[in-house]
Amino acid sequence: MTGIGLSANCQVQQHSYPRITGYVGVLHPIVTFGDGGAHYNFDGAYVGGLPTGINIWKSSAIGFSMEIVPFIRAAEGSSKMNNLLFHPGLLVSLGHGFTLATRAAFETSGRYGLTPVLNKIIRKNKTHSYFIALPIPARFGNDRPSTVGIGFQFGISF
């Protein structure tokens, strides 16, 4: 009796490194805590950011990211770009679609600081992925009190 051999072929997507990806998104600051207590977005004005970045993955575990975020402020029937954020940082893959970005922050407003960002891919397609993120910006300088905030970001990476 001869045996019948069955084999299953499946394609596992393998990436070569370094690997370069890009992304765009929308950032909504939610609340900022400082000397004056909590200040909420939509409290007299709305501020939103439009992050755009490039990620350079050295391996599947670690990479570098360069992000630029123009912020738009809308109040009393008018809007303007009121700040530009330069946001370089280290990327660490946490597995299961989670990434931790540890970013330095340099703003045209004269503020600087750090922004840890927890990122989660919520839908992965062949050519792009959708993600959500939770940034926690800490800012200092420019003769203003130190602040810590919480935001919500979503976007698409490709």
C-alpha positions in Angstrom: 0.0 0.0 0.0 1.3 3.4 -0.9 0.7 6.5 1.2 -0.9 9.6 -0.2 1.1 12.7 0.8 -0.9 15.8 1.4 0.8 19.1 1.8 -0.5 22.6 2.4 1.3 25.6 1.0 0.7 29.0 2.6 2.5 32.2 2.0 3.8 34.0 5.1 4.7 37.5 4.3 8.4 38.0 5.0 9.9 41.5 5.2 13.4 42.3 4.4 15.1 44.9 6.6 15.6 47.8 6.8 12.0 48.4 5.9 10.5 51.8 5.2 6.8 52.6 5.8 4.9 55.9 5.8 1.7 57.1 7.5 -0.8 59.9 7.7 -3.4 60.6 10.4 -5.5 62.9 12.4 -4.6 63.8 16.0 -7.2 65.0 18.5 -5.8 66.3 21.8 -8.3 65.5 24.5 -7.1 67.0 27.8 -4.0 68.8 29.0 -3.0 69.0 32.7 -0.9 71.8 34.1 -0.8 74.5 36.8 -4.3 75.7 36.0 -5.8 72.2 36.3 -7.3 70.4 33.3 -7.9 72.1 30.0 -10.1 70.2 27.5 -10.1 70.5 23.8 -13.4 72.1 22.5 -13.3 74.4 25.6 -13.5 77.7 23.7 -11.4 76.4 20.8 -10.6 73.3 18.9 -7.1 72.2 18.1 -6.3 69.3 15.8 -3.1 67.9 14.3 -2.3 66.2 11.0 0.7 63.9 11.7 2.7 62.7 8.7 5.7 60.4 9.1 8.2 57.9 7.9 9.2 54.8 9.8 12.5 53.0 9.2 12.4 49.5 10.7 15.8 48.1 11.4 14.3 44.7 12.3 10.8 43.4 13.2 11.4 44.6 16.7 13.0 48.1 16.5 13.0 51.1 14.3 13.2 54.9 13.9 10.4 57.3 13.1 10.4 60.9 11.9 7.1 62.7 12.2 5.9 66.3 11.5 2.6 67.5 12.8 1.0 70.8 11.8 -1.6 71.9 14.3 -4.7 73.8 13.3 -6.6 75.9 15.8 -10.3 76.9 15.2 -12.0 79.5 17.4 -14.6 82.2 17.1 -15.3 81.4 13.4 -11.7 81.5 12.1 -8.9 79.0 11.9 -5.1 79.1 11.6 -2.1 76.9 11.8 -0.7 77.8 15.2 2.1 75.3 15.8 4.4 72.8 14.0 5.8 69.8 15.9 9.0 68.0 14.9 8.7 64.6 16.4 11.6 62.1 16.0 11.7 58.9 18.0 12.4 55.2 18.6 9.9 52.5 17.7 9.6 49.3 19.7 7.3 46.5 18.5 5.3 45.0 21.4 3.7 42.2 19.4 0.1 41.6 18.5 -0.1 44.8 16.4 1.1 47.1 19.3 4.0 49.5 18.9 5.5 51.9 21.4 6.9 55.1 20.0 9.1 57.1 22.3 9.4 60.5 20.7 11.3 63.7 21.4 9.2 66.8 20.8 10.3 70.2 19.4 7.5 72.8 18.7 7.7 76.1 16.8 5.8 77.6 19.8 9.1 77.2 21.8 8.0 74.2 23.8 9.9 70.9 23.9 9.5 67.6 25.6 8.7 63.9 25.2 5.7 62.0 23.8 5.3 58.3 24.4 2.7 56.9 22.0 1.0 53.5 22.2 -0.1 52.5 18.7 -2.3 49.5 17.7 -3.0 48.3 14.2 -6.7 47.6 14.0 -6.9 46.4 10.4 -4.1 45.1 8.3 -4.5 44.8 4.5 -1.9 43.8 1.9 -1.0 47.3 0.9 -1.9 49.4 4.0 -3.0 49.2 7.6 -5.4 51.3 9.8 -4.2 52.2 13.2 -5.3 54.0 16.4 -2.9 55.6 18.9 -2.8 57.1 22.4 -0.2 59.9 22.6 0.8 61.3 26.1 2.7 64.5 25.4 4.7 66.1 28.2 5.9 69.7 27.4 8.2 72.2 29.0 9.8 75.5 28.3 9.1 78.9 26.8 8.4 80.4 30.3 5.2 78.4 30.6 4.2 75.8 33.2 5.0 72.1 32.4 2.0 70.2 31.0 1.0 66.6 30.4 -1.8 65.6 28.0 -3.7 62.8 26.5 -4.8 62.6 22.9 -6.3 60.2 20.4 -4.9 59.6 16.9 -6.1 57.5 14.0 -4.7 57.0 10.6 -3.4 54.8 7.7 0.0 53.4 7.2 1.4 52.2 3.9 
